[in-house]
Amino acid sequence: MTGDMRSWMQEQGLTYRSLAAEMGLSATSVWQKVHGDVQWQLRDLVFFHDKFGLSSDFVLGLDGEAERTDARLEVA
């Protein structure tokens, strides 16, 4: 889950501090959310969608899980 957001942040050249400033949060709060220690809030998901076009599934790390679930359903 956390790897996708961390990789995306690196690709975008975003630090926890710079992303936090844009979101109106502390860098610690963003770090905790990216690492899964604290849940993303709806306003965070809306921010990522509006600012960067990211889906909530991507931010929440659900993209891969959905693919695995679909694959299991097809096999069964």
N, C-alpha and C positions, 0 to 999 in steps of 0.2 A: 504494500500500500504506500508506504512512505517513499519508496525509491522513485516512483513516477513523478511525484511532486518535486522531490529534490533534484532529479535529473532535469525536469522542465525548468526549474528555477535557474540551474546552472546554464542551460541553453539560452535562457533569456538574459543572463547576466545579472540576475537579481540576488541580492543578499537578503538575509532575514531582516536586517535593519531597513533596507530600502523598501522592501515589500511592506513591512510594518508601517512605515511612514505613509505610504500610499493608502493603506487600509485604515489608518487611524488607530493602530494597535501597538503594543510594545513588541520589540524583537523577540523577547522571551515567549510571549503569547503565540506569535507566529511559529517559532521553533517547536513549541509544544504541540501545536495543531499539525504541523507538517510531519512530526514524528509520531503522531497518534496518541499522545498523552492527554490531549484535550480535544473534544469534538469541534468540528467546524460548525459555525452558526449559519442560519439561513442568510443573514446579511453578507457573510463571507462568500457563500456560494454565488449569490447575486453579483457581488463585486467581481469575482473571477469570470463570470459569464459576460457581464457588461464591459469589463475592461480588456479582457484577453480572449473572450469567446470560448472559454473552457466549460465543458459540461460538468454538472455536479457529480456525475458518476466518475469522471476522471479525478476530480479533486478528492473525492471520498475513497478513491482506490477501488471502485467497483467494476471498472471495465473488464479486467482480467477475470474476476469472479463470475461475471455474467457469461463470458465465453466458456469457462469451464462448466458451468451449469448447463448451457445449451449443448455442449459436447456430450455430456452424460445423458441428456434426454434423447439425443439422436441415437446413441448406442443402445439404449434400453428399448 
